[in-house]
Amino acid sequence: MRGAYVHYCRLTDPEHIAFSDRGDRIDVCDTTDREIILASLQLAASRWGQVKITGTDEFKARVVDLAVEYGFRLKNEDLRQTVEKKRKEAEKLKISARKEREEKEGQSSSTKRSLSHKSSQQFER
């Protein structure tokens, strides 16, 4: 149907339009709500693959965070570079956290071994 919009609302608030599908673009009405932005990005990504983002810097920052987390592909070169940078930073943090956790687990298991070894020696006759 040409010229018709599809409005999306939360089930809990059907009077409030969350975003509108205009066919060639999706307009997000509540640009502060993470869930609404996520739902609109999911629709856009399923339809077009890559998504061009327009709006305020705050809205773009929210989109970038969601793109990092969910893997959305953005057309905007500047946003794409920011997403890639943040993905690399997130990966480094994951690697650091994993190494730290493995070191703690290694220390914990060696401490447990030494504690159990010492305690068994204490009760020998």
MDAnalysis code that builds the backbone (N, CA, C; Angstrom):
import MDAnalysis as mda
import numpy as np

u = mda.Universe.empty(375, n_residues=125, atom_resindex=np.repeat(np.arange(125), 3), trajectory=True)
u.add_TopologyAttr("name", ["N", "CA", "C"] * 125)
u.add_TopologyAttr("resid", np.arange(1, 126))
u.add_TopologyAttr("resname", ["MET", "ARG", "GLY", "ALA", "TYR", "VAL", "HIS", "TYR", "CYS", "ARG", "LEU", "THR", "ASP", "PRO", "GLU", "HIS", "ILE", "ALA", "PHE", "SER", "ASP", "ARG", "GLY", "ASP", "ARG", "ILE", "ASP", "VAL", "CYS", "ASP", "THR", "THR", "ASP", "ARG", "GLU", "ILE", "ILE", "LEU", "ALA", "SER", "LEU", "GLN", "LEU", "ALA", "ALA", "SER", "ARG", "TRP", "GLY", "GLN", "VAL", "LYS", "ILE", "THR", "GLY", "THR", "ASP", "GLU", "PHE", "LYS", "ALA", "ARG", "VAL", "VAL", "ASP", "LEU", "ALA", "VAL", "GLU", "TYR", "GLY", "PHE", "ARG", "LEU", "LYS", "ASN", "GLU", "ASP", "LEU", "ARG", "GLN", "THR", "VAL", "GLU", "LYS", "LYS", "ARG", "LYS", "GLU", "ALA", "GLU", "LYS", "LEU", "LYS", "ILE", "SER", "ALA", "ARG", "LYS", "GLU", "ARG", "GLU", "GLU", "LYS", "GLU", "GLY", "GLN", "SER", "SER", "SER", "THR", "LYS", "ARG", "SER", "LEU", "SER", "HIS", "LYS", "SER", "SER", "GLN", "GLN", "PHE", "GLU", "ARG"])
u.atoms.positions = np.array([
    [0.844, -1.166, 0.000],
    [0.000, 0.000, 0.000],
    [0.898, 1.240, 0.000],
    [0.802, 2.038, -0.980],
    [1.657, 3.205, -1.138],
    [1.184, 4.351, -0.233],
    [2.158, 4.981, 0.451],
    [1.847, 6.136, 1.280],
    [1.369, 5.804, 2.677],
    [1.207, 4.532, 2.971],
    [0.736, 4.159, 4.311],
    [1.928, 3.954, 5.235],
    [1.755, 4.333, 6.471],
    [2.775, 4.120, 7.498],
    [2.320, 2.999, 8.399],
    [3.293, 2.284, 8.926],
    [2.988, 1.285, 9.943],
    [3.589, 1.801, 11.242],
    [2.732, 1.989, 12.230],
    [3.185, 2.484, 13.522],
    [3.361, 1.310, 14.477],
    [4.469, 1.316, 15.198],
    [4.752, 0.283, 16.195],
    [4.650, 0.896, 17.583],
    [3.953, 0.194, 18.460],
    [3.760, 0.651, 19.834],
    [4.103, -0.487, 20.782],
    [4.350, -0.133, 22.022],
    [4.515, -1.158, 23.053],
    [3.134, -1.723, 23.378],
    [3.091, -2.994, 23.675],
    [1.813, -3.590, 24.069],
    [1.282, -2.952, 25.343],
    [2.194, -2.535, 26.198],
    [1.792, -1.932, 27.476],
    [1.376, -0.470, 27.332],
    [1.638, 0.136, 26.162],
    [1.302, 1.544, 25.939],
    [0.893, 1.759, 24.480],
    [-0.268, 1.225, 24.084],
    [-0.674, 1.278, 22.676],
    [-0.984, 2.690, 22.159],
    [-1.127, 3.660, 23.040],
    [-1.403, 5.035, 22.614],
    [-0.132, 5.784, 22.218],
    [1.013, 5.259, 22.605],
    [2.304, 5.911, 22.362],
    [3.023, 5.232, 21.200],
    [3.288, 5.976, 20.139],
    [3.988, 5.407, 18.980],
    [5.473, 5.333, 19.302],
    [6.041, 4.137, 19.211],
    [7.461, 3.935, 19.484],
    [8.298, 4.296, 18.254],
    [7.895, 3.758, 17.099],
    [8.543, 4.105, 15.828],
    [7.577, 3.820, 14.693],
    [7.854, 4.433, 13.552],
    [6.986, 4.305, 12.373],
    [7.786, 3.802, 11.184],
    [7.223, 2.852, 10.493],
    [7.808, 2.318, 9.266],
    [7.179, 3.068, 8.102],
    [7.999, 3.800, 7.363],
    [7.505, 4.583, 6.232],
    [7.834, 3.919, 4.903],
    [8.313, 2.682, 4.951],
    [8.655, 1.967, 3.716],
    [10.106, 2.138, 3.339],
    [10.525, 3.380, 3.107],
    [11.911, 3.639, 2.730],
    [12.763, 4.094, 3.909],
    [12.127, 4.301, 5.053],
    [12.856, 4.681, 6.265],
    [12.010, 4.344, 7.488],
    [12.681, 4.323, 8.622],
    [12.001, 4.079, 9.893],
    [12.267, 5.281, 10.783],
    [11.205, 5.879, 11.279],
    [11.325, 7.037, 12.168],
    [11.127, 6.583, 13.609],
    [12.128, 6.833, 14.427],
    [12.046, 6.474, 15.844],
    [11.506, 7.682, 16.596],
    [10.395, 7.488, 17.290],
    [9.761, 8.588, 18.012],
    [10.388, 8.807, 19.387],
    [10.670, 7.731, 20.087],
    [11.277, 7.830, 21.410],
    [12.747, 7.433, 21.299],
    [13.596, 8.424, 21.079],
    [15.014, 8.160, 20.819],
    [15.826, 7.971, 22.094],
    [15.164, 7.953, 23.244],
    [15.878, 7.728, 24.508],
    [15.675, 6.315, 25.034],
    [14.731, 5.583, 24.467],
    [14.390, 4.248, 24.956],
    [15.187, 3.191, 24.207],
    [16.071, 2.525, 24.925],
    [16.971, 1.532, 24.331],
    [16.200, 0.397, 23.630],
    [15.143, -0.099, 24.253],
    [14.374, -1.204, 23.668],
    [13.690, -0.801, 22.368],
    [13.208, 0.425, 22.318],
    [12.557, 0.916, 21.105],
    [13.584, 1.069, 19.989],
    [14.731, 1.621, 20.314],
    [15.789, 1.776, 19.309],
    [16.232, 0.400, 18.807],
    [16.383, -0.544, 19.735],
    [16.776, -1.899, 19.351],
    [15.753, -2.528, 18.409],
    [14.482, -2.428, 18.736],
    [13.434, -3.010, 17.882],
    [13.437, -2.373, 16.494],
    [13.613, -1.052, 16.447],
    [13.627, -0.378, 15.140],
    [14.868, -0.779, 14.338],
    [16.008, -0.934, 14.999],
    [17.222, -1.385, 14.308],
    [17.075, -2.814, 13.794],
    [16.441, -3.666, 14.577],
    [16.228, -5.045, 14.143],
    [15.364, -5.082, 12.879],
    [14.319, -4.265, 12.857],
    [13.463, -4.201, 11.671],
    [14.246, -3.671, 10.470],
    [14.982, -2.589, 10.678],
    [15.751, -1.995, 9.585],
    [16.823, -2.958, 9.066],
    [17.525, -3.613, 9.970],
    [18.589, -4.539, 9.568],
    [18.020, -5.737, 8.810],
    [16.866, -6.218, 9.238],
    [16.270, -7.362, 8.541],
    [15.817, -6.962, 7.138],
    [15.469, -5.731, 6.972],
    [14.986, -5.263, 5.673],
    [16.128, -4.855, 4.743],
    [17.099, -4.090, 5.257],
    [18.108, -3.496, 4.390],
    [19.529, -3.999, 4.629],
    [19.762, -4.754, 5.670],
    [21.123, -5.201, 5.977],
    [21.918, -4.109, 6.652],
    [22.389, -3.137, 5.878],
    [23.074, -1.974, 6.427],
    [22.066, -0.865, 6.653],
    [22.317, -0.073, 7.693],
    [21.363, 0.967, 8.069],
    [22.075, 2.316, 8.134],
    [21.498, 3.323, 7.481],
    [22.016, 4.694, 7.582],
    [21.293, 5.376, 8.741],
    [22.082, 5.997, 9.621],
    [21.529, 6.601, 10.824],
    [21.563, 8.119, 10.704],
    [20.432, 8.750, 10.999],
    [20.361, 10.202, 11.113],
    [19.737, 10.524, 12.457],
    [20.048, 11.701, 12.974],
    [19.484, 12.099, 14.256],
    [20.507, 12.810, 15.111],
    [20.175, 12.979, 16.367],
    [21.047, 13.695, 17.297],
    [22.278, 12.852, 17.624],
    [23.277, 13.508, 18.153],
    [24.488, 12.787, 18.567],
    [24.174, 11.767, 19.663],
    [23.259, 12.108, 20.554],
    [22.876, 11.185, 21.632],
    [22.225, 9.930, 21.061],
    [21.342, 10.124, 20.085],
    [20.687, 8.983, 19.441],
    [21.720, 8.116, 18.724],
    [22.624, 8.757, 17.995],
    [23.659, 8.013, 17.280],
    [24.542, 7.227, 18.250],
    [24.835, 7.810, 19.404],
    [25.656, 7.113, 20.406],
    [24.930, 5.867, 20.910],
    [23.624, 5.965, 21.102],
    [22.849, 4.794, 21.531],
    [22.848, 3.715, 20.442],
    [22.717, 4.148, 19.203],
    [22.743, 3.208, 18.080],
    [24.106, 2.512, 17.994],
    [25.168, 3.268, 18.172],
    [26.517, 2.692, 18.130],
    [26.662, 1.622, 19.205],
    [26.218, 1.924, 20.426],
    [26.305, 0.938, 21.507],
    [25.545, -0.340, 21.155],
    [24.372, -0.189, 20.571],
    [23.587, -1.358, 20.174],
    [24.245, -2.094, 19.003],
    [24.853, -1.359, 18.096],
    [25.549, -1.995, 16.968],
    [26.734, -2.811, 17.459],
    [27.427, -2.302, 18.462],
    [28.547, -3.048, 19.045],
    [28.032, -4.334, 19.680],
    [26.968, -4.205, 20.437],
    [26.432, -5.349, 21.180],
    [25.760, -6.386, 20.282],
    [25.020, -5.945, 19.276],
    [24.213, -6.861, 18.477],
    [24.736, -7.090, 17.057],
    [25.754, -6.357, 16.665],
    [26.353, -6.587, 15.360],
    [25.654, -5.926, 14.186],
    [24.885, -4.886, 14.432],
    [24.242, -4.183, 13.316],
    [25.299, -3.534, 12.436],
    [25.032, -3.523, 11.148],
    [25.949, -2.901, 10.181],
    [25.407, -1.522, 9.821],
    [26.251, -0.516, 10.004],
    [25.845, 0.860, 9.751],
    [26.503, 1.384, 8.484],
    [25.771, 2.197, 7.715],
    [26.301, 2.788, 6.485],
    [27.199, 3.985, 6.773],
    [26.906, 4.730, 7.814],
    [27.661, 5.939, 8.124],
    [29.110, 5.574, 8.430],
    [30.030, 6.114, 7.654],
    [31.449, 5.778, 7.822],
    [31.952, 6.138, 9.216],
    [31.606, 7.316, 9.712],
    [32.077, 7.731, 11.033],
    [31.535, 6.821, 12.131],
    [30.281, 6.445, 12.026],
    [29.690, 5.552, 13.030],
    [30.281, 4.149, 12.911],
    [30.520, 3.720, 11.680],
    [31.116, 2.396, 11.454],
    [32.501, 2.319, 12.103],
    [33.279, 3.375, 11.957],
    [34.606, 3.403, 12.566],
    [34.511, 3.377, 14.096],
    [33.552, 4.104, 14.634],
    [33.349, 4.113, 16.086],
    [32.936, 2.732, 16.585],
    [32.046, 2.087, 15.847],
    [31.604, 0.734, 16.209],
    [32.797, -0.212, 16.205],
    [33.615, -0.152, 15.171],
    [34.775, -1.047, 15.076],
    [35.744, -0.808, 16.228],
    [35.984, 0.445, 16.537],
    [36.879, 0.790, 17.651],
    [36.333, 0.233, 18.968],
    [35.041, 0.429, 19.212],
    [34.439, -0.060, 20.451],
    [34.403, -1.582, 20.511],
    [34.209, -2.236, 19.371],
    [34.236, -3.703, 19.337],
    [35.622, -4.222, 19.711],
    [36.655, -3.580, 19.185],
    [38.021, -3.978, 19.517],
    [38.300, -3.764, 21.000],
    [37.848, -2.628, 21.540],
    [38.029, -2.363, 22.968],
    [37.295, -3.400, 23.809],
    [36.082, -3.735, 23.409],
    [35.295, -4.734, 24.143],
    [35.972, -6.096, 24.091],
    [36.537, -6.436, 22.937],
    [37.228, -7.722, 22.808],
    [38.466, -7.765, 23.707],
    [39.210, -6.657, 23.753],
    [40.376, -6.588, 24.635],
    [39.961, -6.758, 26.097],
    [38.869, -6.120, 26.480],
    [38.379, -6.248, 27.856],
    [37.973, -7.680, 28.167],
    [37.334, -8.339, 27.210],
    [36.941, -9.742, 27.407],
    [38.167, -10.626, 27.584],
    [39.175, -10.383, 26.763],
    [40.400, -11.180, 26.851],
    [41.087, -10.944, 28.190],
    [41.170, -9.682, 28.610],
    [41.784, -9.358, 29.908],
    [41.019, -10.002, 31.051],
    [39.704, -9.906, 31.000],
    [38.880, -10.489, 32.057],
    [39.037, -12.002, 32.095],
    [39.108, -12.630, 30.928],
    [39.277, -14.078, 30.866],
    [40.625, -14.488, 31.452],
    [41.694, -13.761, 31.081],
    [43.019, -14.063, 31.623],
    [43.045, -13.886, 33.137],
    [42.441, -12.810, 33.602],
    [42.390, -12.549, 35.037],
    [41.631, -13.659, 35.765],
    [40.513, -14.071, 35.185],
    [39.703, -15.137, 35.789],
    [40.483, -16.447, 35.813],
    [41.191, -16.746, 34.707],
    [41.976, -17.981, 34.651],
    [43.109, -17.955, 35.671],
    [43.738, -16.798, 35.840],
    [44.805, -16.680, 36.838],
    [44.255, -16.889, 38.244],
    [43.098, -16.276, 38.533],
    [42.477, -16.448, 39.847],
    [42.088, -17.898, 40.087],
    [41.540, -18.539, 39.058],
    [41.156, -19.946, 39.189],
    [42.389, -20.811, 39.421],
    [43.470, -20.483, 38.726],
    [44.713, -21.226, 38.906],
    [45.265, -21.044, 40.306],
    [45.232, -19.833, 40.822],
    [45.688, -19.563, 42.181],
    [44.781, -20.230, 43.199],
    [43.490, -20.163, 42.937],
    [42.518, -20.753, 43.851],
    [42.692, -22.262, 43.935],
    [42.881, -22.913, 42.788],
    [43.012, -24.371, 42.813],
    [44.337, -24.786, 43.436],
    [45.411, -24.009, 43.219],
    [46.678, -24.373, 43.848],
    [46.611, -24.119, 45.351],
    [45.875, -23.085, 45.762],
    [45.696, -22.829, 47.190],
    [44.898, -23.956, 47.826],
    [43.861, -24.402, 47.145],
    [43.057, -25.506, 47.668],
    [43.897, -26.762, 47.791],
    [44.719, -27.019, 46.777],
    [45.579, -28.206, 46.845],
    [46.532, -28.105, 48.023],
    [47.138, -26.939, 48.193],
    [48.105, -26.818, 49.279],
    [47.407, -26.864, 50.632],
    [46.211, -26.327, 50.721],
    [45.480, -26.382, 51.989],
    [45.093, -27.815, 52.324],
    [44.584, -28.523, 51.348],
    [44.178, -29.896, 51.630],
    [45.405, -30.760, 51.913],
    [46.490, -30.483, 51.259],
    [47.708, -31.241, 51.491],
    [48.227, -30.991, 52.896],
    [48.240, -29.734, 53.317],
    [48.720, -29.391, 54.661],
    [47.809, -29.977, 55.729],
    [46.512, -29.855, 55.511],
    [45.592, -30.349, 56.540],
    [45.689, -31.867, 56.672],
    [45.904, -32.566, 55.565],
    [46.031, -34.010, 55.682],
    [47.335, -34.391, 56.417],
    [48.348, -33.594, 56.254],
    [49.603, -33.867, 56.977],
    [49.443, -33.625, 58.469],
    [48.644, -32.649, 58.818],
    [48.473, -32.319, 60.230],
    [47.812, -33.438, 61.008],
    [47.000, -34.244, 60.352],
    [46.253, -35.286, 61.051],
    [46.899, -36.664, 60.922],
    [48.100, -36.697, 60.411],
    [48.764, -37.986, 60.313],
    [49.274, -38.423, 61.665],
    [49.354, -39.713, 61.890],
    [49.907, -40.236, 63.146],
    [51.267, -40.791, 62.947],
])
